[in-house]
């Protein structure tokens, strides 16, 4: 009778532990995939913004220099 009593609780414990382990693993994998996707999207957006800002700054500096040179030449003549 003692052996029969010990087997039943062990089977009951194993049945309830297995289902709990599977969802925990699945949730962790899903979370990791989402995190990786978010990081890649953010990195791409940042690179595009930096490139646009650099181009605008260079164009503005060149225009200002050309205007100053033209004014000096007119005064000399």
N, CA, C and O atoms as CSV, one atom per row, in Angstrom:
chain,resi,resn,atom,element,x,y,z
A,1,UNK,N,N,0.810,-1.188,0.000
A,1,UNK,CA,C,0.000,0.000,0.000
A,1,UNK,C,C,0.858,1.259,0.000
A,1,UNK,O,O,0.490,2.258,-0.618
A,2,UNK,N,N,1.971,1.224,0.670
A,2,UNK,CA,C,2.819,2.405,0.697
A,2,UNK,C,C,3.410,2.694,-0.681
A,2,UNK,O,O,3.489,3.854,-1.086
A,3,UNK,N,N,3.818,1.676,-1.392
A,3,UNK,CA,C,4.370,1.896,-2.723
A,3,UNK,C,C,3.326,2.493,-3.669
A,3,UNK,O,O,3.634,3.392,-4.452
A,4,UNK,N,N,2.114,1.998,-3.595
A,4,UNK,CA,C,1.047,2.517,-4.449
A,4,UNK,C,C,0.763,3.982,-4.124
A,4,UNK,O,O,0.502,4.772,-5.032
A,5,UNK,N,N,0.809,4.352,-2.860
A,5,UNK,CA,C,0.558,5.737,-2.446
A,5,UNK,C,C,1.639,6.684,-2.952
A,5,UNK,O,O,1.340,7.835,-3.271
A,6,UNK,N,N,2.876,6.233,-3.033
A,6,UNK,CA,C,3.973,7.087,-3.485
A,6,UNK,C,C,3.955,7.286,-5.003
A,6,UNK,O,O,4.340,8.346,-5.496
A,7,UNK,N,N,3.518,6.288,-5.728
A,7,UNK,CA,C,3.519,6.390,-7.189
A,7,UNK,C,C,2.487,7.407,-7.667
A,7,UNK,O,O,2.766,8.185,-8.579
A,8,UNK,N,N,1.316,7.410,-7.072
A,8,UNK,CA,C,0.254,8.322,-7.512
A,8,UNK,C,C,0.656,9.793,-7.381
A,8,UNK,O,O,0.482,10.537,-8.346
A,9,UNK,N,N,1.179,10.253,-6.251
A,9,UNK,CA,C,1.579,11.667,-6.150
A,9,UNK,C,C,2.694,12.034,-7.131
A,9,UNK,O,O,2.707,13.155,-7.641
A,10,UNK,N,N,3.614,11.135,-7.403
A,10,UNK,CA,C,4.686,11.432,-8.356
A,10,UNK,C,C,4.133,11.625,-9.761
A,10,UNK,O,O,4.553,12.547,-10.461
A,11,UNK,N,N,3.212,10.789,-10.185
A,11,UNK,CA,C,2.615,10.937,-11.505
A,11,UNK,C,C,1.829,12.239,-11.595
A,11,UNK,O,O,1.884,12.935,-12.609
A,12,UNK,N,N,1.109,12.561,-10.550
A,12,UNK,CA,C,0.318,13.801,-10.534
A,12,UNK,C,C,1.243,15.019,-10.626
A,12,UNK,O,O,0.938,15.980,-11.332
A,13,UNK,N,N,2.354,14.975,-9.923
A,13,UNK,CA,C,3.311,16.082,-9.930
A,13,UNK,C,C,3.942,16.245,-11.317
A,13,UNK,O,O,4.074,17.363,-11.815
A,14,UNK,N,N,4.332,15.123,-11.937
A,14,UNK,CA,C,4.944,15.182,-13.261
A,14,UNK,C,C,3.972,15.715,-14.311
A,14,UNK,O,O,4.374,16.478,-15.190
A,15,UNK,N,N,2.723,15.334,-14.235
A,15,UNK,CA,C,1.738,15.789,-15.217
A,15,UNK,C,C,1.534,17.298,-15.153
A,15,UNK,O,O,1.319,17.945,-16.178
A,16,UNK,N,N,1.601,17.850,-13.960
A,16,UNK,CA,C,1.391,19.292,-13.823
A,16,UNK,C,C,2.661,20.096,-14.077
A,16,UNK,O,O,2.575,21.279,-14.406
A,17,UNK,N,N,3.804,19.504,-13.939
A,17,UNK,CA,C,5.054,20.227,-14.178
A,17,UNK,C,C,5.379,20.324,-15.667
A,17,UNK,O,O,5.870,21.362,-16.112
A,18,UNK,N,N,5.128,19.301,-16.430
A,18,UNK,CA,C,5.459,19.315,-17.851
A,18,UNK,C,C,4.725,20.425,-18.612
A,18,UNK,O,O,5.370,21.154,-19.365
A,19,UNK,N,N,3.424,20.583,-18.450
A,19,UNK,CA,C,2.744,21.656,-19.185
A,19,UNK,C,C,3.243,23.043,-18.798
A,19,UNK,O,O,3.227,23.952,-19.628
A,20,UNK,N,N,3.681,23.223,-17.569
A,20,UNK,CA,C,4.167,24.532,-17.143
A,20,UNK,C,C,5.512,24.863,-17.781
A,20,UNK,O,O,5.779,26.032,-18.058
A,21,UNK,N,N,6.353,23.886,-18.020
A,21,UNK,CA,C,7.659,24.143,-18.610
A,21,UNK,C,C,7.551,24.500,-20.092
A,21,UNK,O,O,8.314,25.341,-20.569
A,22,UNK,N,N,6.651,23.904,-20.813
A,22,UNK,CA,C,6.534,24.149,-22.253
A,22,UNK,C,C,6.101,25.582,-22.555
A,22,UNK,O,O,6.743,26.233,-23.379
A,23,UNK,N,N,5.042,26.108,-21.929
A,23,UNK,CA,C,4.657,27.492,-22.214
A,23,UNK,C,C,5.727,28.496,-21.807
A,23,UNK,O,O,5.885,29.520,-22.471
A,24,UNK,N,N,6.461,28.232,-20.740
A,24,UNK,CA,C,7.506,29.156,-20.325
A,24,UNK,C,C,8.587,29.251,-21.393
A,24,UNK,O,O,9.057,30.350,-21.688
A,25,UNK,N,N,8.988,28.137,-21.975
A,25,UNK,CA,C,10.009,28.145,-23.019
A,25,UNK,C,C,9.500,28.841,-24.272
A,25,UNK,O,O,10.238,29.605,-24.894
A,26,UNK,N,N,8.260,28.594,-24.651
A,26,UNK,CA,C,7.696,29.217,-25.843
A,26,UNK,C,C,7.606,30.725,-25.681
A,26,UNK,O,O,7.877,31.464,-26.627
A,27,UNK,N,N,7.237,31.183,-24.521
A,27,UNK,CA,C,7.133,32.625,-24.277
A,27,UNK,C,C,8.500,33.287,-24.368
A,27,UNK,O,O,8.618,34.381,-24.918
A,28,UNK,N,N,9.528,32.645,-23.840
A,28,UNK,CA,C,10.868,33.221,-23.888
A,28,UNK,C,C,11.344,33.354,-25.328
A,28,UNK,O,O,11.941,34.370,-25.683
A,29,UNK,N,N,11.096,32.360,-26.155
A,29,UNK,CA,C,11.523,32.430,-27.547
A,29,UNK,C,C,10.793,33.535,-28.294
A,29,UNK,O,O,11.410,34.242,-29.091
A,30,UNK,N,N,9.520,33.700,-28.062
A,30,UNK,CA,C,8.750,34.745,-28.735
A,30,UNK,C,C,9.245,36.126,-28.333
A,30,UNK,O,O,9.351,37.022,-29.171
A,31,UNK,N,N,9.545,36.296,-27.060
A,31,UNK,CA,C,10.017,37.594,-26.582
A,31,UNK,C,C,11.366,37.937,-27.199
A,31,UNK,O,O,11.594,39.083,-27.583
A,32,UNK,N,N,12.256,36.967,-27.297
A,32,UNK,CA,C,13.569,37.217,-27.873
A,32,UNK,C,C,13.457,37.636,-29.331
A,32,UNK,O,O,14.164,38.543,-29.770
A,33,UNK,N,N,12.584,36.993,-30.079
A,33,UNK,CA,C,12.417,37.351,-31.484
A,33,UNK,C,C,11.909,38.771,-31.644
A,33,UNK,O,O,12.371,39.490,-32.529
A,34,UNK,N,N,10.977,39.188,-30.818
A,34,UNK,CA,C,10.439,40.544,-30.898
A,34,UNK,C,C,11.515,41.573,-30.563
A,34,UNK,O,O,11.607,42.610,-31.219
A,35,UNK,N,N,12.308,41.298,-29.572
A,35,UNK,CA,C,13.346,42.245,-29.179
A,35,UNK,C,C,14.350,42.439,-30.307
A,35,UNK,O,O,14.757,43.570,-30.575
A,36,UNK,N,N,14.751,41.382,-30.961
A,36,UNK,CA,C,15.717,41.489,-32.049
A,36,UNK,C,C,15.162,42.315,-33.198
A,36,UNK,O,O,15.880,43.131,-33.775
A,37,UNK,N,N,13.903,42.116,-33.535
A,37,UNK,CA,C,13.295,42.865,-34.630
A,37,UNK,C,C,13.249,44.351,-34.316
A,37,UNK,O,O,13.504,45.172,-35.197
A,38,UNK,N,N,12.933,44.709,-33.097
A,38,UNK,CA,C,12.847,46.122,-32.709
A,38,UNK,C,C,14.207,46.797,-32.804
A,38,UNK,O,O,14.298,47.937,-33.260
A,39,UNK,N,N,15.250,46.123,-32.387
A,39,UNK,CA,C,16.587,46.712,-32.425
A,39,UNK,C,C,17.013,46.990,-33.858
A,39,UNK,O,O,17.572,48.052,-34.133
A,40,UNK,N,N,16.768,46.079,-34.765
A,40,UNK,CA,C,17.150,46.290,-36.153
A,40,UNK,C,C,16.407,47.468,-36.762
A,40,UNK,O,O,17.009,48.258,-37.489
A,41,UNK,N,N,15.127,47.607,-36.488
A,41,UNK,CA,C,14.336,48.709,-37.037
A,41,UNK,C,C,14.851,50.045,-36.522
A,41,UNK,O,O,14.932,51.008,-37.284
A,42,UNK,N,N,15.194,50.120,-35.262
A,42,UNK,CA,C,15.687,51.366,-34.679
A,42,UNK,C,C,17.037,51.747,-35.279
A,42,UNK,O,O,17.271,52.921,-35.568
A,43,UNK,N,N,17.908,50.799,-35.467
A,43,UNK,CA,C,19.226,51.090,-36.016
A,43,UNK,C,C,19.113,51.634,-37.432
A,43,UNK,O,O,19.834,52.565,-37.791
A,44,UNK,N,N,18.230,51.078,-38.237
A,44,UNK,CA,C,18.062,51.546,-39.607
A,44,UNK,C,C,17.549,52.977,-39.631
A,44,UNK,O,O,18.037,53.782,-40.424
A,45,UNK,N,N,16.597,53.315,-38.802
A,45,UNK,CA,C,16.042,54.667,-38.765
A,45,UNK,C,C,17.114,55.675,-38.351
A,45,UNK,O,O,17.192,56.760,-38.927
A,46,UNK,N,N,17.919,55.340,-37.385
A,46,UNK,CA,C,18.952,56.255,-36.914
A,46,UNK,C,C,19.963,56.536,-38.020
A,46,UNK,O,O,20.369,57.685,-38.195
A,47,UNK,N,N,20.371,55.534,-38.758
A,47,UNK,CA,C,21.346,55.728,-39.821
A,47,UNK,C,C,20.803,56.650,-40.907
A,47,UNK,O,O,21.531,57.510,-41.404
A,48,UNK,N,N,19.561,56.488,-41.276
A,48,UNK,CA,C,18.953,57.324,-42.307
A,48,UNK,C,C,18.888,58.777,-41.861
A,48,UNK,O,O,19.166,59.676,-42.655
A,49,UNK,N,N,18.532,59.021,-40.621
A,49,UNK,CA,C,18.420,60.393,-40.111
A,49,UNK,C,C,19.783,61.074,-40.091
A,49,UNK,O,O,19.882,62.246,-40.456
A,50,UNK,N,N,20.815,60.386,-39.684
A,50,UNK,CA,C,22.152,60.974,-39.616
A,50,UNK,C,C,22.637,61.352,-41.009
A,50,UNK,O,O,23.215,62.424,-41.189
A,51,UNK,N,N,22.413,60.497,-41.987
A,51,UNK,CA,C,22.848,60.797,-43.351
A,51,UNK,C,C,22.170,62.047,-43.891
A,51,UNK,O,O,22.835,62.869,-44.521
A,52,UNK,N,N,20.886,62.219,-43.669
A,52,UNK,CA,C,20.154,63.384,-44.155
A,52,UNK,C,C,20.661,64.653,-43.484
A,52,UNK,O,O,20.825,65.677,-44.146
A,53,UNK,N,N,20.908,64.600,-42.198
A,53,UNK,CA,C,21.377,65.783,-41.478
A,53,UNK,C,C,22.749,66.219,-41.982
A,53,UNK,O,O,22.996,67.416,-42.133
A,54,UNK,N,N,23.628,65.287,-42.239
A,54,UNK,CA,C,24.964,65.620,-42.712
A,54,UNK,C,C,24.913,66.293,-44.080
A,54,UNK,O,O,25.638,67.259,-44.315
A,55,UNK,N,N,24.083,65.807,-44.971
A,55,UNK,CA,C,23.979,66.394,-46.308
A,55,UNK,C,C,23.469,67.830,-46.240
A,55,UNK,O,O,23.993,68.698,-46.938
A,56,UNK,N,N,22.478,68.093,-45.430
A,56,UNK,CA,C,21.914,69.442,-45.305
A,56,UNK,C,C,22.961,70.413,-44.767
A,56,UNK,O,O,23.055,71.540,-45.251
A,57,UNK,N,N,23.730,70.008,-43.800
A,57,UNK,CA,C,24.732,70.891,-43.213
A,57,UNK,C,C,25.792,71.254,-44.246
A,57,UNK,O,O,26.191,72.417,-44.315
A,58,UNK,N,N,26.250,70.330,-45.028
A,58,UNK,CA,C,27.277,70.603,-46.024
A,58,UNK,C,C,26.768,71.579,-47.082
A,58,UNK,O,O,27.508,72.472,-47.491
A,59,UNK,N,N,25.550,71.433,-47.523
A,59,UNK,CA,C,24.982,72.315,-48.539
A,59,UNK,C,C,24.875,73.742,-48.023
A,59,UNK,O,O,25.160,74.682,-48.764
A,60,UNK,N,N,24.481,73.923,-46.797
A,60,UNK,CA,C,24.325,75.266,-46.225
A,60,UNK,C,C,25.669,75.977,-46.131
A,60,UNK,O,O,25.746,77.167,-46.438
A,61,UNK,N,N,26.704,75.304,-45.727
A,61,UNK,CA,C,28.024,75.921,-45.594
A,61,UNK,C,C,28.552,76.358,-46.957
A,61,UNK,O,O,29.109,77.449,-47.074
A,62,UNK,N,N,28.392,75.552,-47.964
A,62,UNK,CA,C,28.884,75.894,-49.293
A,62,UNK,C,C,28.169,77.126,-49.839
A,62,UNK,O,O,28.819,77.983,-50.440
A,63,UNK,N,N,26.894,77.242,-49.656
A,63,UNK,CA,C,26.120,78.384,-50.149
A,63,UNK,C,C,26.574,79.670,-49.474
A,63,UNK,O,O,26.708,80.697,-50.139
A,64,UNK,N,N,26.810,79.634,-48.183
A,64,UNK,CA,C,27.233,80.830,-47.454
A,64,UNK,C,C,28.600,81.294,-47.946
A,64,UNK,O,O,28.817,82.497,-48.088
A,65,UNK,N,N,29.507,80.396,-48.203
A,65,UNK,CA,C,30.838,80.764,-48.672
A,65,UNK,C,C,30.777,81.415,-50.047
A,65,UNK,O,O,31.483,82.395,-50.286
A,66,UNK,N,N,29.968,80.910,-50.942
A,66,UNK,CA,C,29.854,81.469,-52.288
A,66,UNK,C,C,29.306,82.893,-52.237
A,66,UNK,O,O,29.795,83.757,-52.966
A,67,UNK,N,N,28.331,83.156,-51.420
A,67,UNK,CA,C,27.737,84.492,-51.312
A,67,UNK,C,C,28.769,85.486,-50.791
A,67,UNK,O,O,28.833,86.611,-51.287
A,68,UNK,N,N,29.558,85.112,-49.829
A,68,UNK,CA,C,30.562,86.010,-49.266
A,68,UNK,C,C,31.610,86.355,-50.316
A,68,UNK,O,O,32.019,87.513,-50.407
A,69,UNK,N,N,32.045,85.412,-51.091
A,69,UNK,CA,C,33.055,85.659,-52.113
A,69,UNK,C,C,32.529,86.612,-53.177
A,69,UNK,O,O,33.275,87.479,-53.631
A,70,UNK,N,N,31.307,86.486,-53.579
A,70,UNK,CA,C,30.714,87.355,-54.593
A,70,UNK,C,C,30.653,88.792,-54.092
A,70,UNK,O,O,30.913,89.717,-54.862
A,71,UNK,N,N,30.324,88.997,-52.850
A,71,UNK,CA,C,30.230,90.352,-52.289
A,71,UNK,C,C,31.601,91.017,-52.262
A,71,UNK,O,O,31.700,92.206,-52.564
A,72,UNK,N,N,32.638,90.307,-51.918
A,72,UNK,CA,C,33.991,90.861,-51.856
A,72,UNK,C,C,34.451,91.273,-53.248
A,72,UNK,O,O,35.064,92.330,-53.399
A,73,UNK,N,N,34.175,90.474,-54.258
A,73,UNK,CA,C,34.597,90.794,-55.617
A,73,UNK,C,C,33.907,92.058,-56.112
A,73,UNK,O,O,34.551,92.875,-56.771
A,74,UNK,N,N,32.666,92.246,-55.830
A,74,UNK,CA,C,31.920,93.430,-56.268
A,74,UNK,C,C,32.495,94.684,-55.625
A,74,UNK,O,O,32.582,95.722,-56.281
A,75,UNK,N,N,32.882,94.616,-54.377
A,75,UNK,CA,C,33.439,95.775,-53.675
A,75,UNK,C,C,34.798,96.151,-54.262
A,75,UNK,O,O,35.103,97.338,-54.373
A,76,UNK,N,N,35.604,95.193,-54.632
A,76,UNK,CA,C,36.928,95.463,-55.190
A,76,UNK,C,C,36.826,96.159,-56.541
A,76,UNK,O,O,37.642,97.035,-56.830
A,77,UNK,N,N,35.870,95.809,-57.367
A,77,UNK,CA,C,35.715,96.398,-58.697
A,77,UNK,C,C,35.279,97.837,-58.549
A,77,UNK,O,O,35.087,98.530,-59.549
